[in-house]
Amino acid sequence: MKILLVGSGGREHALAWKLLQSPLCDRLIVAPGNPGIADLGKAYQSRVACVGVNSDDVEGLLALAVREAVGLVVCGPEAPLVAGLGDACVARGIPFFGPSRAAAEVEGSKAFAKQLMAKAAIPTAAYGNFTDVEAACAFIDRQPGNVVVKADGLCAGKGVEVTDSHDEAKAAVRRILGDRIFGTAGAQIVIEERLMGRETSMLAICDGDRFVLLDSSEDHKAIFDGDRGPNTGGMGAYCPSPLVSHELTAKISETIFTPMVRALKDAGRPFRGLLYGGLILTPDRGPMVIEWNCRFGDPETQAVLSRLRDDLVPWFLGAANGRLPEGVLHFNPGTSVCVVLAAGGYPGKVHSGQPITGIPSVAAQDPNTSVVVFHAGTSIQNNQLVTAGGRVLGVTAVGTDLADARARAYAAADAILFEGKQMRRDIGLRA
């Protein structure tokens, strides 16, 4: 069949790389794509094409899907899902991997997600919702410990401030709710107790009733080594997490994902697509939910899909049609590590247009290689690959164990050069 993939980042490059390995994918159209995705055509006999339709252009994407008579649409980023791209495609009879606008509210509104979890008794932090600065600050004063301040809406992974004091929390409230540094996404905020423990990401493909879990992963949000500095969209990830055993996976499935999928269905919002649980493994209260996302994570996707053995297309089609295949997903042994190379200044203002050199031949777009360089923020200017965003590349390696995967990923990352390059040196060391 012909598949339309929506998005332009590292997550979408990883999805394209995996979808093209399926014998069911005759042709892959990516809107808008990136140079790395376009370059996949060399390895896959020109079966991939990037089309200049932006991922937030719902009408343009629908028109493209209809014109190309695609058999499946796969949406990478959250904004088109929250805007209703899935609803538009389903209304035209086009199978769509991704939730409806109503189901996507689990990410589009943190307040909605917290209310749904409270009703379903899903373990999560105690919280309050606020639209008034003074009321929010008064709530902070009543808390016995430190808190986390979150913008309610979509902020590209940057709308959360983990604070170390009540004064710091109040300052975050004034920035987000008072100064509206995130625009309308910060018109409402969620303040919740700060939980302690290691974070892990769990991804589930859902068909509205059933779900199948992928292997666990751990993201690294902060910009600097040792989890210091401001949060970013993600500076690296590894898969699997050594903390998530088979027994813990079963507990997460039973106490978190099963009630959440049921709660969404009972609310008239059946979830068909990728449900992402951002969890924290607390020492005294077990696994608890920090946040829900309605799509694949970035850069977790790069690490997780690099080890996935199975063909994704039957699972995506099954989810879209409300009938997942029987069984579980299978992963290759070993460990994967993704190291993000970011532009100078990220996560603040960045300067684009810096020439990129040194992408090694070992990282060629070959499904059998141990290293793949996924493009996130790149473009072509005057026949030269240049930086075009905050997170530029995701250098991803699979090894026999974590040390082997780290060595392979960092050897490739060190060979790639551009002015102002930033990367963390400790991806995976916490394990």
N, C-alpha and C positions, 0 to 999 in steps of 0.2 A: 504494500500500500504506500501511498504518499502521506507523509507526516509533516505537519507544521509545528515548529518549535518556536515559542515566543521568548525573547530576551536577548541580552548581549554581553553577559558577564561570564565569570569563570564557572559558575554553576551551569550555565547554558552550554558552555564549551564541553564540560564533562558530560552533560546529558546528550549532546550531539554525538560525542565520541562513543558513548555507549549505545545509543539508538542505531547508529550506522553499523554496528556489529551484528544487528539482528537480520536474519534472512527475510523477515517480514517487511523490512523497510526498503522499498524500491528507490525512494527518493525522499530526501529531507530538505525542507524549506525552512530557513531560519530568519525571523524578523525581529530586530534588524541584523543580528549576528555580530561577528567581529572578525578581524583578520585571521585569528587562529582557527576559527570555525571554517572560514572560507578555505583555509589551507588544507583542511581535511579532505577536500576534493582530490588532492594528489594521491592519497592512499586509498580512496574509495571511488575511483573511476568516475569522478565528477558527479556523484550521486547527491551532492549537497550544493545548495545555492542560498546565498544571503540576499534578502530583499529589503529595500529601504523603507520599511514601515515600522514606526516606533512602537515600542511595547505598550505605551499608554494610549495608543490610537485604537480604541475598541472598534469603531466603525471600519477603519482601514483594515484591521486584522480580520474582521468578519468577512469583508469583501474579498480579501486575499484567499481566505479559506474556501469560500464559495467558488471563486474563479478557478482555483487550482483543484477543486473537487477532492480535497484531502479526506483521508479516512480516519484521521485522528489529529486533534490539536493538543499539544502539551505546553502548559504555561509555566515558565520558570519563576518570574518575579511576583511579588505579592500585590502590587498596585493594580494591575489589570484584573486580578481576581476580585479584589475589593470593589473595583469599578463595574463588575458584572460581565466580564468577557465570557465566562462560562455559561451564564444564562443566555447570552446572545447566540452562542454557538448551538447550545442544546435546542433553543427555539427554532433553529434552522435544520435540526436533525443531524448535526455534526457531532460525533463522539468527542468528548472533551475530558482530558485528564486534569482535574482541578476542581475545587469546590465552587458552589454557587456563591453569589454575592452574600446571601444570608449566612451560609456556613463559614465563609471567609471572615466573618466578623470576629471569630476567635482570635484572629490577629489584628483585624482592623480596629478593634476596641478592647483594650485590656480590661476595662471595667466590665464589659459584657462577659468576657472569659472568666473573670473572678466570680461574677454572680452565678454563672453556669456551674462552676466548680463547687461553689458553696452549696448550691441546691443538690448536687450529685454526691456530696461528701467526698470529694477528691482532695487528697492532702495537698495543701498549699498554704502560703503565709497568710496570717491575719492582715487585714487591710481596711482602708477607707477610700472613698471616691470624693473628689472635691472640684468645684469650679470657682471657689472663692479663696483668695490668698490668706486672709486672716483665719478663716475656719480651718484651713489646712495647717497653718502654723500652730493653732491651738491644739489640733489633733497630735501633732508632733510632740508638743510639751507633755501630753498625757502618756506617751509611750515609755515603757521601762528601759528600752534599749535603742540601738541605732536602727535607722530605717532606710528604705530604698524609695526614691522618688521617680515615677515613670510618667511620661506623656502618654495619654490614652491612645492616640492614633499612630499612624505609620511614620517612622522617623529614620528609616534605612539603618536600623540597628543602633542608632546613636541617642535614642530618647530616654535612656535610663541612667540615673546617677546613684551610685552606691555610696552612702555617706558614712562618715566616722564620728559625727557629733550632731546634736540637734541644731546647732547654729549653721552647720554646713547644709543640713537638710532644708532649713528655712531659706537659705540663700538659693538652693536649687529650685524650691517652690517659686520664689520670686522671679527667677530667670525663665522658668518654663511657663508658669501660669500667669505671672505678671507681665514680664517683658515679651512673652510669646516668641521665644527664640526658635521654636519649631512650628510657628504659625498656628493654623487651626488644629493641628495634631495635638497641641498643648492646651486646647480650650478646656479640657478636663484632665485631671491627673489622678493617678492611683498612688497612694502611699502605703507601703506594706513593711512588715517587720523584716529585718535583715536576717536571713538564714545563713548558717555557717555550714560548710562542707564542700566537697568537690562537685563541680558541675559536670554533667554529661548530656549528650544529645541523643534522643531516640527518635527514629523516623519510622512511620507506618504508612503503608499503602492501604487505603480504605475504599470500600465499595458502598458505603452507607450503612451496612449491617456488620460486615466482617472486616478484619484487617490482618495484615501480616507485617511483622516487625523486621526492619533491617538491622544490621550489626550496629552496635553502639559506637559513638565517637566522642571526642573531647575537643572543643573549640578553645581558642585563645583570643579573648576580646581586646585586652589592653594593648596599647601601641608598643610598650617597652618590655624588655625582659623582666621576669619576676612579677608579671601582672601589674606593672606600674604604668601610670599615665592614663589619659582619657580612653574611654571605650571607642572601638572602631567597629567596622562591619565584620571583623574577624581577621586575625593575622596568621592563622595557621590552624591545623587540626590533625589528629591522628585517629586511626581506627584499627582494632577495637579498643575500647577502654578496658584496662585490666581490672577495674573495679566492678564491672558488670558481668557477673557470673551467669550461668544458665538459670540458677535459682533466683537471682535478683531480677533477671529478665522476665521470668514467670510472674514474679510479684508485681513488677511494673505493668505488665500486661493486664493482670487481674485487678489491681487497685487504681490504676490511672487511665490506661487506654480504653479498657472495656467500658467503664462507666462514662468516659467522655464521649465515645462514639455513640453509646446508648442515649446520653443526655442530648446530644445534637439531633439525633433522630426523633426523640420524644418532643423536642422543641420545634419540630417541623423543618429542621435544617439538616437533613442527612448529608454527611460529609463523604464526598467521592473525590479522592485525590490523595495528596501527600500531607499527612498530619504530623507535625514536628512538635515533639515535647522537649522543651528545655527544662531539665531536671536538676535538682541538687540532692546529693546523697548525704543527708544529715546523720550524725553519729547516734542520735537518740530518738529520732522520729522517722527514720527510714527515708525512702525516696519521696521527694515532694516536687510539685510543679512550680517553676519560676515563671514560665511563659509558654504560650502556644503560638506556633506559626502555621500558616495554611499552605506551605510550600516547602520545597527542599531548602536546606540551609546552605550557606556559602561562607566558609570553604569546606564544611562537612561533606557536601556532595562529592567533591573532588576526591577526598580520602575514602569515602564509603564505596563509591562506584568503582574505584580502582581495584577493589577486591571482589566485587560482585561477579559470580560465575554465570548466573542465569541471564536469559534474554529478558529485557525489561518490557518489551512491547506487549506480550500477552497479559502481563500484570497491569499495565496502563490501560489496555483495552478492557480488561475485565472490570477494573475500577470504574471506568467511564460508563460501562454498560450495566453496572450494578451486580456483577457476577465474577468475583475474583476466582482465579484457578484454585484448585485444591492444593494442599501442601504448604511448604515453606520455601523461602529463598535460600540459596546456597552461596557460600562465600569461600573464596580460595584461602588457604592457610597463610600465615604470615601477618605482617603489619604494614599499614600504609601511613605515610606522613606527607602533609601538604604544607609547604612554606610559602607564605605570601610575600611577594616583593611589592612594596608600596612606594609611591612617589614622595619626594621631599615635601614636608609640610603637612602630610596626612596625619590625623583626620581633619585638619583644618584646611585652609586654602592651599591648593597645590598648583604647580606650574606644569602645564602639559606641553607636549611637543619635543620632549627630550629623546634623542635617538637611542634605540635599544640595540645592543650588540651582544654576541657571544652565546645566543641560544644554541646549546651544543647539539651535535648530530645524534647523540645518544637519546635525546628527548624528542626524536622524530615522532610524528603522529602515527604510531604503530601500536595496535592493541596488544602486541606481544612484548613490548619493551618494558623495562622496569621503571622508567622515568618518563613522565609526560608533562610538558609545560602547557598549562591551561591559561589562555588569555582572558583577562578581566577588563582592563582599561587600556586598550591599545588602538592605534589606527595607522593607516598608511599615508605618509606625506612625501611626495616626490620620490616614490618607490622605496622609501625608508620606513621601517617599523618604528613608531614613536609612542611615547606615553600619552594616554588620553583619559586619565582618571586617577582616583586616589589609590585603589588597589590595582596594580598593573598586571601582575602574573601570579599564578599559583603553581609552584614547582612541586610536583607530586611523584613520590617514589614508593614502590612496594618492595619490601625486603623480607628475609626469613624471620626477622624479629625487629623490635623497635630500633635497636642500635644500628642494624644494617640499613633499615629504611631511612633513618636520620642521616647516615653517612652518604647514602646515594642522593638524597634530596639536597643536602647542603653542598655537596660537590657540584651539582648542577646549578644551584642557586648562586654560588660564588663565581661561576663562569659567565653569568649574565650581568651585563653592565649597563647602567644609565645614570645620568647625573642626578644626585640626590637620593639614590636608592636607599630604602629603609627595609630592614627585616629583623625579626626577632631571632635570636640565636638559641632559644631554649624551647622550641616547639617539641613537645613530647617528653621533656626532661622531668616533668612532674610525675610521670609514670615510672 
